[in-house]
């Protein structure tokens, strides 16, 4: 399951540098699947949308930091636990119940992000 950042975020930025998939963005920042990954060319997002890996997408939040679910692997294959949640001083990095994924699916996503 991907993680999300709740509205309790204090915008401390501790989480950003901890994410091995570059899935965390500042409020109002456009994002791309290619950011911090080895993805290139056409890809399909979890919702079935086809896009270029380098295409910029609208921010998922304009108020606080956010995590792009298509890039979040809960740090599977990198660390024992999600690093954003580990370093967050206000515990606002929590599981996103909208994105239920198995460990195997998260590891497969990690392999696609970092070929």
ZADREN-10617 format. One record per atom (N, C-alpha, C): x, y, z; residue in three letters. Coordinates in steps of 0.05 Angstrom, whole numbers, padded with zeros to 5 digits, always signed. Example, Ala and Ser with C-alpha at 12.3 -4.5 7.8 and 13.67 -1.06 7.14 Angstrom:
2
+00264-00114+00156ALA
+00246-00090+00156ALA
+00264-00066+00156ALA
+00257-00045+00142SER
+00273-00021+00143SER
+00258+00001+00157SER
//
This chain:
115
+00017-00023+00000UNK
+00000+00000+00000UNK
+00018+00025+00000UNK
+00012+00043-00017UNK
+00027+00068-00018UNK
+00022+00084+00008UNK
+00039+00103+00013UNK
+00035+00120+00036UNK
+00025+00147+00026UNK
+00014+00162+00045UNK
+00004+00189+00039UNK
+00013+00207+00062UNK
+00013+00233+00057UNK
+00020+00253+00077UNK
-00006+00267+00084UNK
-00012+00268+00110UNK
-00037+00280+00118UNK
-00034+00310+00121UNK
-00057+00323+00125UNK
-00057+00352+00128UNK
-00044+00362+00154UNK
-00034+00343+00170UNK
-00020+00351+00195UNK
+00010+00357+00189UNK
+00018+00355+00163UNK
+00045+00360+00155UNK
+00053+00388+00163UNK
+00077+00391+00175UNK
+00087+00417+00183UNK
+00108+00427+00163UNK
+00111+00414+00140UNK
+00128+00423+00119UNK
+00157+00426+00128UNK
+00166+00405+00143UNK
+00194+00406+00153UNK
+00214+00396+00133UNK
+00206+00382+00113UNK
+00222+00371+00091UNK
+00239+00347+00099UNK
+00236+00336+00123UNK
+00253+00314+00131UNK
+00248+00289+00113UNK
+00225+00286+00103UNK
+00218+00262+00087UNK
+00229+00262+00059UNK
+00232+00285+00047UNK
+00239+00287+00018UNK
+00265+00273+00012UNK
+00285+00278+00026UNK
+00311+00266+00019UNK
+00313+00236+00027UNK
+00294+00227+00042UNK
+00294+00199+00051UNK
+00282+00180+00030UNK
+00266+00190+00012UNK
+00251+00173-00007UNK
+00269+00163-00029UNK
+00273+00137-00031UNK
+00291+00126-00052UNK
+00279+00127-00080UNK
+00253+00133-00081UNK
+00239+00134-00107UNK
+00233+00163-00116UNK
+00241+00182-00101UNK
+00235+00210-00106UNK
+00205+00213-00111UNK
+00189+00201-00093UNK
+00160+00202-00095UNK
+00147+00224-00079UNK
+00163+00239-00063UNK
+00152+00260-00046UNK
+00158+00287-00058UNK
+00138+00304-00059UNK
+00141+00330-00072UNK
+00130+00352-00053UNK
+00141+00376-00056UNK
+00132+00399-00041UNK
+00104+00407-00052UNK
+00088+00420-00035UNK
+00062+00429-00043UNK
+00064+00447-00068UNK
+00046+00442-00087UNK
+00045+00459-00111UNK
+00065+00452-00132UNK
+00082+00432-00128UNK
+00102+00424-00147UNK
+00092+00403-00166UNK
+00096+00407-00192UNK
+00089+00387-00212UNK
+00108+00363-00209UNK
+00099+00340-00217UNK
+00115+00316-00214UNK
+00115+00300-00240UNK
+00136+00283-00243UNK
+00139+00266-00266UNK
+00148+00238-00256UNK
+00140+00218-00269UNK
+00149+00191-00262UNK
+00179+00188-00266UNK
+00191+00202-00284UNK
+00219+00200-00289UNK
+00236+00213-00267UNK
+00225+00230-00251UNK
+00240+00244-00230UNK
+00252+00223-00211UNK
+00279+00221-00211UNK
+00293+00204-00192UNK
+00290+00174-00198UNK
+00281+00167-00222UNK
+00278+00139-00229UNK
+00292+00135-00256UNK
+00292+00110-00265UNK
+00304+00105-00291UNK
+00282+00102-00313UNK
+00258+00109-00307UNK
+00236+00107-00326UNK
+00240+00127-00349UNK
+00232+00118-00373UNK
+00232+00135-00397UNK
+00212+00123-00417UNK
+00204+00140-00435UNK
+00184+00131-00455UNK
+00156+00129-00444UNK
+00139+00115-00458UNK
+00111+00112-00451UNK
+00109+00092-00427UNK
+00092+00100-00408UNK
+00086+00083-00385UNK
+00056+00085-00380UNK
+00046+00066-00363UNK
+00018+00067-00355UNK
+00016+00070-00325UNK
+00001+00090-00317UNK
-00003+00095-00288UNK
-00023+00075-00277UNK
-00025+00075-00250UNK
-00042+00055-00237UNK
-00072+00058-00245UNK
-00080+00082-00254UNK
-00108+00086-00262UNK
-00113+00080-00291UNK
-00092+00069-00305UNK
-00094+00062-00333UNK
-00087+00083-00352UNK
-00080+00107-00343UNK
-00072+00129-00360UNK
-00045+00124-00372UNK
-00043+00127-00398UNK
-00017+00124-00412UNK
-00005+00152-00413UNK
+00021+00154-00407UNK
+00035+00179-00406UNK
+00064+00175-00412UNK
+00078+00196-00419UNK
+00107+00195-00422UNK
+00119+00198-00394UNK
+00139+00183-00388UNK
+00152+00183-00361UNK
+00161+00211-00353UNK
+00169+00227-00373UNK
+00179+00254-00367UNK
+00157+00276-00366UNK
+00133+00268-00373UNK
+00111+00288-00373UNK
+00106+00298-00345UNK
+00101+00324-00343UNK
+00095+00336-00317UNK
+00065+00333-00312UNK
+00058+00328-00287UNK
+00031+00324-00278UNK
+00025+00345-00256UNK
+00000+00352-00254UNK
-00009+00371-00234UNK
-00003+00362-00206UNK
+00003+00381-00188UNK
+00009+00373-00160UNK
-00015+00359-00148UNK
-00010+00340-00130UNK
-00031+00326-00116UNK
-00041+00341-00092UNK
-00025+00361-00084UNK
-00033+00379-00062UNK
-00019+00406-00066UNK
-00034+00427-00060UNK
-00024+00454-00061UNK
-00019+00465-00032UNK
-00025+00448-00012UNK
-00024+00458+00015UNK
-00001+00446+00032UNK
+00007+00421+00026UNK
+00028+00408+00042UNK
+00041+00387+00024UNK
+00063+00376+00033UNK
+00078+00356+00017UNK
+00059+00333+00010UNK
+00066+00319-00012UNK
+00049+00297-00020UNK
+00067+00275-00031UNK
+00056+00250-00032UNK
+00069+00227-00042UNK
+00054+00217-00067UNK
+00069+00213-00089UNK
+00057+00202-00113UNK
+00054+00172-00110UNK
+00029+00162-00109UNK
+00025+00133-00104UNK
+00038+00115-00125UNK
+00039+00124-00150UNK
+00051+00108-00171UNK
+00081+00104-00167UNK
+00094+00120-00150UNK
+00123+00118-00145UNK
+00129+00107-00118UNK
+00110+00106-00100UNK
+00115+00097-00072UNK
+00115+00067-00071UNK
+00137+00057-00060UNK
+00140+00028-00056UNK
+00142+00020-00026UNK
+00136+00040-00009UNK
+00139+00036+00020UNK
+00168+00028+00027UNK
+00186+00036+00010UNK
+00215+00030+00013UNK
+00221+00001+00011UNK
+00203-00016+00001UNK
+00208-00044-00003UNK
+00232-00047-00022UNK
+00250-00064-00014UNK
+00274-00069-00030UNK
+00297-00050-00024UNK
+00291-00030-00008UNK
+00311-00010+00001UNK
+00316-00011+00031UNK
+00294-00011+00046UNK
+00295-00009+00075UNK
+00274-00027+00088UNK
+00278-00032+00114UNK
+00259-00049+00128UNK
+00232-00036+00133UNK
+00231-00009+00133UNK
+00206+00005+00137UNK
+00206+00031+00121UNK
+00183+00043+00116UNK
+00182+00068+00101UNK
+00197+00090+00115UNK
+00217+00101+00101UNK
+00234+00121+00114UNK
+00220+00147+00119UNK
+00201+00155+00102UNK
+00187+00180+00107UNK
+00172+00179+00134UNK
+00160+00156+00140UNK
+00146+00153+00165UNK
+00165+00152+00189UNK
+00188+00141+00184UNK
+00209+00139+00205UNK
+00219+00166+00214UNK
+00223+00184+00195UNK
+00235+00210+00201UNK
+00214+00232+00207UNK
+00189+00227+00201UNK
+00169+00248+00205UNK
+00165+00254+00234UNK
+00169+00280+00242UNK
+00166+00287+00270UNK
+00137+00289+00280UNK
+00118+00289+00262UNK
+00090+00291+00270UNK
+00073+00267+00261UNK
+00087+00246+00252UNK
+00073+00221+00244UNK
+00051+00226+00224UNK
+00056+00242+00203UNK
+00035+00247+00183UNK
+00040+00230+00158UNK
+00060+00214+00157UNK
+00064+00195+00134UNK
+00051+00169+00142UNK
+00028+00164+00130UNK
+00012+00141+00139UNK
+00004+00124+00114UNK
-00005+00099+00118UNK
-00014+00083+00096UNK
-00038+00096+00082UNK
-00039+00095+00056UNK
-00061+00105+00040UNK
-00079+00082+00033UNK
-00101+00081+00047UNK
-00120+00058+00043UNK
-00131+00056+00015UNK
-00128+00077-00001UNK
-00138+00076-00028UNK
-00120+00059-00047UNK
-00095+00053-00037UNK
-00076+00039-00054UNK
-00066+00014-00040UNK
-00082-00007-00039UNK
-00075-00032-00027UNK
-00056-00048-00046UNK
-00032-00054-00036UNK
-00013-00069-00053UNK
+00002-00089-00036UNK
+00008-00112-00047UNK
+00023-00132-00033UNK
+00052-00125-00033UNK
+00068-00138-00016UNK
+00097-00134-00017UNK
+00108-00142-00044UNK
+00098-00163-00055UNK
+00107-00171-00082UNK
+00101-00150-00103UNK
+00078-00137-00102UNK
+00071-00116-00121UNK
+00089-00092-00116UNK
+00095-00085-00091UNK
+00113-00063-00085UNK
+00141-00068-00096UNK
+00150-00092-00093UNK
+00177-00099-00103UNK
+00178-00098-00133UNK
+00156-00107-00146UNK
+00155-00106-00175UNK
+00155-00077-00184UNK
+00141-00059-00170UNK
+00140-00031-00177UNK
+00168-00019-00174UNK
+00182-00027-00153UNK
+00210-00017-00148UNK
+00228-00025-00171UNK
+00225-00050-00181UNK
+00242-00059-00203UNK
+00236-00043-00229UNK
+00211-00036-00233UNK
+00204-00020-00257UNK
+00215+00008-00255UNK
+00215+00019-00231UNK
+00224+00047-00227UNK
+00255+00049-00230UNK
+00269+00027-00222UNK
+00298+00028-00222UNK
+00310+00005-00237UNK
+00306+00005-00263UNK
+00317-00016-00281UNK
+00347-00014-00281UNK
//
